[in-house]
Amino acid sequence: MLNTEFNAFCQTEEQRNLDLYPADLRPEIDALNEWVYRDINNGVYKCGFATSQVAYDGSVINLFEALDKVELILSENRYLFGTLLTEADIRLFTTLVRFDMVYVTHFKCNRKRIVDYKNIWGFVRDIYQTAGIGETVNFDHIVNHYYQSHRTINPNGIVPIGPHLDFNSVHERGKLAVDATVGPTGISG
């Protein structure tokens, strides 16, 4: 859908030709998206809204095992599928860009921060610095929304003042493009 349904709104031919879901990678993208959604995108919510210690413990273990898998993939690849930016990268980015500011404390996902993962943190900054992406991220809205709308886990709606992260710092992910392999090297969910 993202590849074609909004082409009428594209300003350039380059935008119209952007393919984040190439046909030859769709089965692999779908397989990766399945476990990334289950264990990371939705995993943070499973942690944050757990109503028992057992539920929280299982969810947080799954979350960080999945983040460790992503760290391994990104240690050899600029993006999840080598040098090619795909919808899988964007779907993962939307959770990772919020992680340290919200999920670490608000959802108790505090085993490690994204800044503690060398390759994931570089990946987040790489995508954030991609033309057209960073300006769509509104950190004030993200933080205020989460901390003020979930009164069951933050009854007083207190919004923390940090952390202050530099999403524009040098990431050097482009160096991986030279030797990158296509795909997440056989790692499955």
Rosetta blueprint (number, residue, H / E / L):
1 M L
2 L L
3 N L
4 T L
5 E L
6 F L
7 N H
8 A H
9 F H
10 C L
11 Q L
12 T L
13 E H
14 E H
15 Q H
16 R H
17 N H
18 L L
19 D L
20 L L
21 Y L
22 P L
23 A H
24 D H
25 L H
26 R H
27 P H
28 E H
29 I H
30 D H
31 A H
32 L H
33 N H
34 E H
35 W H
36 V H
37 Y H
38 R H
39 D H
40 I H
41 N H
42 N L
43 G H
44 V H
45 Y H
46 K H
47 C H
48 G H
49 F L
50 A L
51 T L
52 S L
53 Q H
54 V H
55 A H
56 Y H
57 D H
58 G H
59 S H
60 V H
61 I H
62 N H
63 L H
64 F H
65 E H
66 A H
67 L H
68 D H
69 K H
70 V H
71 E H
72 L H
73 I H
74 L H
75 S H
76 E H
77 N L
78 R L
79 Y E
80 L L
81 F E
82 G E
83 T L
84 L E
85 L L
86 T L
87 E H
88 A H
89 D H
90 I H
91 R H
92 L H
93 F H
94 T H
95 T H
96 L H
97 V H
98 R H
99 F H
100 D H
101 M H
102 V H
103 Y H
104 V H
105 T H
106 H H
107 F L
108 K L
109 C L
110 N L
111 R L
112 K L
113 R L
114 I H
115 V H
116 D H
117 Y L
118 K H
119 N H
120 I H
121 W H
122 G H
123 F H
124 V H
125 R H
126 D H
127 I H
128 Y H
129 Q L
130 T L
131 A L
132 G L
133 I L
134 G H
135 E H
136 T H
137 V L
138 N L
139 F H
140 D H
141 H H
142 I H
143 V H
144 N H
145 H H
146 Y H
147 Y H
148 Q H
149 S H
150 H L
151 R L
152 T L
153 I L
154 N L
155 P L
156 N L
157 G L
158 I L
159 V L
160 P L
161 I L
162 G L
163 P L
164 H L
165 L L
166 D L
167 F L
168 N L
169 S L
170 V L
171 H L
172 E L
173 R H
174 G H
175 K H
176 L H
177 A H
178 V H
179 D H
180 A L
181 T L
182 V L
183 G L
184 P L
185 T L
186 G L
187 I L
188 S L
189 G L
